[in-house]
Amino acid sequence: MTFGGLSGAGCPGALPSEHDPPPDLGRAQQLPRVKRLTRWLRRLGGGRVRALPAAGRAVILSDLHGHVDDFEAALAVTGVVERIAAGEDAYLVVLGDVPDVLRHQAVDETVPDAGDTQILDRLLELRASLGERADRVVYVEGNHDFHILRICGEVARFHAHHGGPPVRRGPTAPVTPEALAAYCEYYRGAYGEEVFAANMAPYDMVPRATAEHLALLEAAPVLLELGASRVLVAHAGPARMERWRERPGALRTALAASDREDLRRLPPAAYYETPYHQVLNGRYRAGDYDLADLRAFLEAFGAAVLVTGHTPLPYLLDIPAGGPSEGCAFQSGVGVIGDAQLVLCSSFGAFTPAWKRVLEVDLATPLASAAQLLAAPGAVVPLYDAAACAEHPARPLPGADLVAPG
């Protein structure tokens, strides 16, 4: 997908004002309460690469895209919120991409129109209710989260360029309907419907996003290390490792220092080469990385398994051949790449509701492979039983008839 909003001539989404940068092209000013919320959220973790302690268990779910029922089912089947509130050493880890409902509604009519903001509100409420244990709810940035923030920033800069209030460093501001409509009209006229359809249309949460939602997304890490388990979690995939094989410390530093405002100023080719972009967007099927990259990435962090969402399960199939693509497999309802990466579909991207899964990882037990994680007692938790799956109206995704969830 062409990336919009980067500076540089010929780049879709670059505003004329960005070709001759003014002294300050930061984010819009916010109300003091939103600044306090942003600081509070950042204090919960500290950086773009974070680590959980080597004790307890982490409950992981991915890619809800507004499916409130799946979110509530995941909480109910794991009891994770009650466990945290009762003092258990447990964490809830959401692998990004709560925002945006339209694509999900195309295959599942039960996704509500504002399901994404309802889930974000629930996460904020959970954190607030847990008080000092609020850091037990961890949100990892996904590509849709990035683009919601990107578009809000672009609208603010466009509005400022056309007589609106100046843009300053600070939390990303929500957009008004009028400002968003004006920017969309400009974008269509400047870059055409095809680019608009790729760069703007998929991100339908933009007009619903509040300052509190944006602060939650903005404070998210891009990579999480799960205690002593030797498991990493990220939204999409590993970085390409040509530049980093001999410099693993530099890779960690680059990811930890990832900053949207700095990356916005890069030419497109340079942006695509950043590990930040790659861990939010990489897909094995697309050739964004290979098994050697996956192994080297894990080695750089002293890990054995990468858990991600992002990739719909049909993308791991060779449909003409009638089975998994080379290097891919399915085990216990989870996608497996090279026995080193698990592709988790808790909602969007699952073949059918019978494939929707949550993972639970023991943070104290070192693992050597994806297969070992999947075989651990209580590690793979289906969201629904057979009766609920049979009644669910969601349409099966392509290839659902080729594999069984197991």
Secondary structure, DSSP 8 states (H G I E B T S, - for coil): ----S--STT-TT--HHHHS--S--------HHHHHHHHHHHHHH-SSEEEE-SSSEEEEE---TT-HHHHHHHHHHH-HHHHHHTT-SEEEEE-S-----HHHHTT-TTS-TTHHHHHHHHHHHHHHHHGGGGGGEEE---HHHHHHHHHHHHHHHHHHHTTS----SSS-----HHHHHHHHHHHHHHHHHHHHHHHTTT-TTGGG--HHHHHHHHT--SEEEETTS-EEE-SS-----TTTTT-HHHHHHHHHT--HHHHHTS-HHHHHTSHHHHHHH--TTTTS--HHHHHHHHHHTT-SEEEE--S-GGGGEETTTTEE-TTEEEETTEEEETTTEEE--SSTT-SSGGG-EEEEEETTS----HHHHHHSTT-EEESS-HHHHHH------TTTTT----
